[in-house]
Amino acid sequence: MPKSKRARVVHLTKVDKNRKELSARLYSNVQSAISEYPTIFVFAVDNMRNNYLKEVRTEFATDGRMFFGKTKVMAKALGTTKEEEQASGLAKLAEHLKGDVGLLFTKRDPTQVQEFFEGFSELDFARAGMKAPYSFTIPSGPVYSRGGELPVDDDVLVPASMETQLRGWGMPTHLEKGKVVLDTEYTICKEGEVLNSHQTALLKSFGVAMAEFRVKPRAYWSFDGGSVTVLEQNEDEWGGMDED
């Protein structure tokens, strides 16, 4: 009988070695980029989505470079003290490497970078754990695919086959003459409420996209003069970021 792949043993020494190698590579790549680019941004991301982040990477592929990973490693690569900093002023930029952030090295003018990020945002479906930016309520009566957001003449009824699933997610629906019906209106979420998996599933089923992907520059360093410009202070509500 073949061995189950799930039964494989992963030695911690191997895991630790891989982590050290990744950290060493990140450290080396950040340091090598310092001499290549005149401007370095520290930024965070609201509602992280890899597919939209790839668009940002593509935007800066020819004149920039982005890094994610352990903030302590990136900060150390920049230099956390005046004696350690790889260029004048980088220690002040390293102070902003806290929380889930990344580094963008670029040859563009800082104003151009800020303008791009101000104009770049994408709506997506909410994930469990985020706060609802607004309330959403399904009206009573037959349930439509957009949950009352569109006029009845422009919408279609939810298929009867979905009734069991909607009820499983918490909506008090029932079938009436082959139609999915609510006896009273049902509020899926309220503004400011932390969403759970059932609520996000319901919102997605009605096509309600509440999450906005947005990159938020926090501060940037300029080679000329070694100055650091603070753009936005750290905020607890900024979304998480995947490591690269």
C-alpha positions, 0 to 999 in steps of 0.5 A, a space after each residue: 500500500 503506498 504511503 500517504 503524502 499527508 504522512 510525510 515528516 518535515 524536519 524543522 531543521 530544513 524549515 529553519 534553513 529555508 527561512 534563513 535562506 529566504 531572509 538572507 536573499 531578501 536582505 541581499 536584494 534590498 541592499 543591492 537595490 538601494 544603489 540602483 533607485 533614487 526613491 524608496 517608498 514604504 507602503 501598506 495595502 488595504 484588502 490585500 489581493 494578489 491578482 491586483 498586486 500583480 497589476 501594481 508589480 507590472 506597472 513598476 516592472 520597468 523602473 522599479 522593484 517591490 519587496 515583501 517579507 519580514 520587516 525586521 530583515 528589510 529594516 536591517 538591510 536599510 540600516 536602523 541606525 545612523 552608523 548602519 544605514 546604507 545611505 544618508 537618511 535610510 534609518 529614518 525610513 526604516 522606522 516606518 517598517 512596522 506592521 504589514 508593509 512593503 518596500 517600493 524602489 523606483 526611479 519615478 518622481 515621488 509625485 508620479 508614484 503618489 498620483 498612481 496609487 491615488 488613482 488605483 483601486 479595485 473592488 472585490 468581495 469581502 473576506 471574513 474578519 473585515 469590517 462592513 463599510 455599510 449596511 446591506 439588507 434584503 427586502 421581504 418578498 421574493 428574493 432577487 439575485 442582486 438583493 434589491 439593488 436593482 429594479 425588479 424589471 432589471 433583475 432575476 429571481 434567485 434560483 430555487 436550488 439556492 434556497 437551502 444554501 441561503 438558509 444554511 448561511 443564516 437567511 430565513 428563506 423558504 420556498 413558495 410556489 417555486 420561488 425563494 421568499 423572505 417573510 420579513 426583510 433580512 439584514 446581512 450586515 450592519 456598518 462597522 460590523 466584523 463580518 463572518 464567513 456566512 455573511 461574506 458568502 451571502 454578500 458574494 452570492 448577491 454580487 455585493 463587493 465591499 472590499 476595496 484594494 488600495 495601496 497606501 504609501 506611508 513614507 518615502 526616502 529620496 537620495 538627493 539630500 537623504 530626506 524622508 517624507 511622511 505621508 500617512 501614519 500607521 493605522 490598525 485597520 490596514 489589511 494584511 499583506 502576503 509575503 514574497 
